[in-house]
Amino acid sequence: MSDAETVHTTLRGHQDRLVAAFEELDGRARFRTAGWTRDGLGGGRARVLEGGRVFERAGVNVSLVEGDHVPSAVSRDRPHLADRAFRATGISMVLHPLNPYAPSFHANFRYFETDGGEWWFGGGMDLTPMYGFDDDAVHFHRTLKQWCARHELARYEEWKATCDEYFYIRHRREMRGIGGVFFDRVTADAPGPPASHVAFVEDGLAAILDAYPPIVARRAPMPYGDRERDWQLARRGRYAEFNLVYDRGTLFGLQTNANIEAVLMSMPPLARWGFDITPEPGSPESDVARFLQPHDWAGHGTPSLLQTG
């Protein structure tokens, strides 16, 4: 079994655990499973929930793919890899709650190796609120910082800055959300991923359940109306813009001819666009703007998820 196949088996186990946790949080809907394969490419297992009590759409995907040439989404930053065969595995997830006050969440962890002996891990997680709550942002970032602090190889401050830069919608001059951590090419001078690197990724997948579900559990019961729903759909439009214009994972999936349903699973189920949507000054909608610029949330105040936001 190759290193990629070993990591793939580990990720499938975490997929099962995350799906079970998200089903429990939703309390009504269940994920359906859709396996896929492509001749000469590989395959994967998509797990998708739609029309839930809490989640309007949620997906957790795992894949294992290979090819004779590294896709340009990777080789454009590493041109020496362009003609090498590769193998890659990863887990990706996106959750879009129904309640506008509950934020959307994205995470992915991936392992990439080439026939030249190079390998690395990449990934991270980020949060996209439609309405901003300081307590939620602080809780999320402190949980990620604690995860990173448990591993010598992790760099929270550096990876947070990378995330702020990556999840930036340049044509809107704003971040997609409050960021999180994002890392690439985490490797070591070893012929394959050592136990420390695998343990770091596994701990990150476990940290998701500390970082995100408490926020959803807090926000999902909040009452809302048409105004909040309209704003949510407008903000989801920005989310869709980022995914279709800038996201490397989407580009990688399209370039490798992966399952298109799995690739576009990250898209929100509903979104809207309007001309020059400008919230009223002083409104909760206008307050979201301050959450869409870089900020040291982990060092911000002393809120608790037991407080009322």
C-alpha positions in Angstrom: 0.0 0.0 0.0 1.4 3.4 -1.0 1.6 6.4 1.4 -1.3 8.0 -0.3 -3.4 4.9 0.1 -2.6 4.7 3.8 -3.5 8.4 4.3 -6.7 7.8 2.3 -7.8 5.0 4.6 -7.3 7.3 7.6 -9.3 10.1 6.0 -12.2 7.7 5.2 -12.4 6.9 8.9 -12.6 10.6 9.8 -15.3 11.1 7.1 -17.5 8.5 8.9 -17.0 10.2 12.3 -17.6 13.7 11.0 -20.8 12.6 9.1 -22.1 11.0 12.3 -21.5 14.1 14.3 -23.1 16.5 11.7 -26.1 14.2 11.5 -26.5 14.3 15.3 -26.3 18.1 15.2 -28.9 18.3 12.4 -31.2 16.0 14.2 -33.4 15.1 11.2 -31.7 14.6 7.8 -29.1 12.0 6.9 -26.2 12.0 4.5 -26.5 10.0 1.4 -23.4 8.3 -0.1 -22.4 8.6 -3.7 -19.2 6.7 -4.8 -17.5 7.7 -8.1 -14.7 6.4 -10.3 -12.9 7.6 -13.4 -10.8 5.3 -15.6 -7.1 6.2 -15.2 -7.8 8.7 -12.5 -9.2 7.1 -9.4 -12.3 7.8 -7.4 -13.9 8.9 -4.2 -16.8 8.9 -1.9 -19.1 11.9 -1.6 -21.4 12.1 1.5 -24.1 14.8 1.1 -27.0 16.0 3.2 -29.7 18.4 1.9 -32.8 19.9 3.3 -32.0 19.3 7.0 -33.4 20.9 10.1 -30.1 22.7 10.7 -28.1 22.3 7.5 -29.6 23.3 4.1 -26.6 21.6 2.5 -23.6 19.8 3.9 -21.0 17.6 2.2 -18.0 15.6 3.3 -16.0 14.2 0.5 -12.9 11.9 0.3 -11.0 11.1 -2.9 -7.9 9.3 -4.1 -6.7 10.4 -7.6 -3.6 10.0 -9.7 -2.3 11.0 -13.1 0.7 11.1 -15.4 1.1 14.9 -15.2 0.7 17.2 -12.2 -2.3 19.5 -12.9 -1.5 23.2 -13.6 -3.3 24.2 -10.4 -0.3 22.7 -8.6 2.5 23.0 -11.1 2.0 26.7 -11.8 3.7 27.4 -8.5 6.1 24.4 -8.9 7.0 24.2 -12.7 9.6 21.5 -12.1 6.7 19.1 -11.3 4.8 19.6 -14.5 5.8 16.4 -16.2 5.7 14.1 -13.2 3.1 11.5 -12.3 1.3 12.2 -9.1 -1.1 10.7 -6.5 -3.3 12.7 -4.2 -5.8 12.1 -1.5 -7.9 14.4 0.5 -11.0 15.1 2.6 -13.0 18.3 2.0 -16.2 19.5 3.6 -18.5 22.5 3.4 -21.6 23.1 5.5 -24.3 25.7 4.8 -26.8 26.1 7.7 -30.3 27.1 7.0 -30.4 29.8 9.7 -28.8 33.1 8.5 -27.3 33.6 11.9 -25.3 30.3 11.7 -22.1 30.6 9.7 -21.0 28.4 6.8 -17.9 26.3 7.4 -15.2 24.9 5.1 -12.3 22.6 5.8 -10.0 20.4 3.7 -6.9 18.3 4.3 -4.9 16.8 1.4 -1.8 14.7 0.8 0.1 15.0 -2.5 3.0 12.9 -3.7 4.9 12.7 -7.0 7.0 10.0 -8.6 10.0 12.1 -7.9 9.7 11.3 -4.2 8.3 14.7 -3.1 5.3 14.8 -0.8 3.4 17.3 1.3 0.3 18.0 3.3 -1.9 21.0 2.8 -5.3 22.3 3.9 -6.9 24.2 6.7 -10.3 25.5 7.7 -12.2 28.8 7.7 -15.6 30.2 8.8 -18.0 32.4 6.8 -20.6 34.2 8.9 -23.5 36.0 7.3 -24.0 38.0 10.5 -21.1 38.7 12.7 -20.7 37.7 16.4 -17.4 38.5 18.2 -17.9 35.5 20.5 -18.1 33.1 17.6 -15.0 34.5 15.9 -13.0 34.4 19.1 -14.1 30.8 19.9 -13.3 29.6 16.4 -9.8 31.1 16.2 -8.8 30.2 19.8 -9.8 26.6 19.1 -7.6 26.6 16.0 -4.7 28.2 17.8 -4.9 25.6 20.6 -4.8 22.8 18.0 -1.7 24.4 16.4 -0.1 24.8 19.8 -0.2 21.0 20.3 2.1 20.4 17.4 5.6 21.6 16.9 5.3 21.7 13.1 2.3 24.1 13.2 2.5 27.9 12.8 -0.8 29.5 13.8 0.1 33.1 13.2 1.7 32.4 9.8 -1.1 30.2 8.7 -3.8 32.6 9.8 -2.1 35.3 7.7 -2.0 33.0 4.7 -5.7 32.2 5.2 -6.6 35.9 5.4 -4.7 36.4 2.1 -6.0 33.3 0.3 -9.7 33.7 1.1 -9.8 37.2 -0.2 -12.3 38.2 -2.9 -10.1 40.7 -4.8 -12.8 42.1 -7.0 -14.9 42.8 -3.8 -12.0 44.0 -1.6 -13.1 41.8 1.2 -12.4 38.5 2.8 -14.8 35.6 2.3 -15.3 35.4 6.0 -13.3 35.6 9.2 -10.6 33.2 7.9 -9.0 30.5 10.0 -5.8 28.7 9.1 -4.5 27.7 5.7 -1.2 25.9 5.0 0.5 24.3 2.0 3.6 22.1 1.5 4.0 20.9 5.1 6.6 18.3 4.6 9.8 16.9 6.2 13.1 15.3 5.1 11.7 11.8 5.1 10.8 9.3 2.4 7.1 9.4 3.4 4.9 11.3 5.9 6.1 10.6 9.5 3.7 9.9 12.3 3.9 13.5 13.6 2.5 14.9 10.3 -0.3 12.4 10.2 -1.1 13.0 13.9 -1.3 16.8 13.2 -3.8 16.3 10.4 -5.9 13.8 12.5 -5.9 16.3 15.4 -7.1 19.0 13.1 -10.0 16.9 11.9 -10.9 16.2 15.5 -10.6 20.0 16.3 -13.4 20.7 13.8 -15.9 19.3 16.2 -14.6 21.7 19.0 -14.5 24.7 16.7 -17.7 24.6 14.7 -20.7 22.7 16.1 -20.8 24.8 19.4 -21.3 27.9 17.2 -24.0 26.2 15.1 -25.8 24.9 18.2 -25.9 28.4 19.6 -27.1 30.2 16.4 -29.4 27.7 14.7 -32.3 28.3 17.2 -32.3 32.1 16.7 -35.5 33.5 15.1 -35.1 35.1 11.7 -37.3 36.5 8.9 -37.3 37.4 5.2 -34.8 40.3 5.8 -32.2 38.0 7.3 -32.8 35.3 4.7 -32.3 37.8 1.8 -29.1 39.0 3.3 -27.9 35.4 3.8 -28.5 34.7 0.1 -26.7 37.8 -1.0 -23.7 36.9 1.2 -23.8 33.4 -0.2 -23.4 35.0 -3.7 -20.0 36.3 -2.5 -19.1 32.8 -1.3 -20.0 31.4 -4.8 -17.9 34.1 -6.5 -14.8 33.1 -4.6 -15.2 29.4 -5.2 -15.7 29.8 -9.0 -13.1 32.5 -9.5 -10.3 31.8 -7.1 -10.5 28.5 -5.3 -7.6 26.2 -6.1 -9.5 23.1 -5.0 -12.3 23.7 -7.4 -9.8 24.3 -10.2 -7.9 21.1 -9.3 -11.1 19.1 -9.5 -12.0 20.5 -12.9 -8.5 20.0 -14.3 -8.4 16.4 -13.2 -11.9 15.6 -14.5 -13.0 14.6 -11.1 -16.7 14.0 -10.3 -18.3 17.4 -11.0 -21.1 16.9 -8.4 -18.4 16.3 -5.7 -16.3 19.3 -7.0 -19.2 21.7 -6.9 -20.7 20.3 -3.6 -19.1 23.4 -1.9 -21.6 25.7 -3.6 -24.4 27.0 -1.5 -27.8 25.5 -2.4 -29.4 29.0 -2.9 -27.8 32.4 -3.5 -28.7 35.7 -5.0 -27.2 38.7 -6.7 -28.5 42.2 -6.7 -27.2 45.5 -8.1 -25.2 47.5 -5.5 -26.5 45.8 -2.4 -25.7 48.3 0.4 -26.9 47.7 4.0 -28.2 50.5 6.1 -25.6 52.2 8.2 -25.6 50.9 11.8 -27.6 47.8 10.9 -26.6 44.2 11.8 -26.0 43.7 8.1 -23.5 46.6 7.8 -21.7 45.3 10.9 -20.6 42.3 8.9 -18.0 44.4 7.1 -15.7 44.6 10.1 -15.5 40.8 10.1 -14.3 40.7 6.5 -10.9 42.2 7.2 -7.9 40.7 8.9 -8.2 40.8 12.7 -6.5 39.1 15.7 -9.6 37.2 16.9 -7.6 34.8 19.1 -6.4 37.7 21.1 -9.6 39.6 21.1 -11.5 40.1 24.4 -12.6 37.2 26.7 -16.0 36.1 25.4 -17.6 32.8 26.1 -20.0 30.7 24.1 -22.2 30.7 27.2 -22.9 34.4 26.8 -25.6 35.8 24.6 -24.4 37.4 21.4 
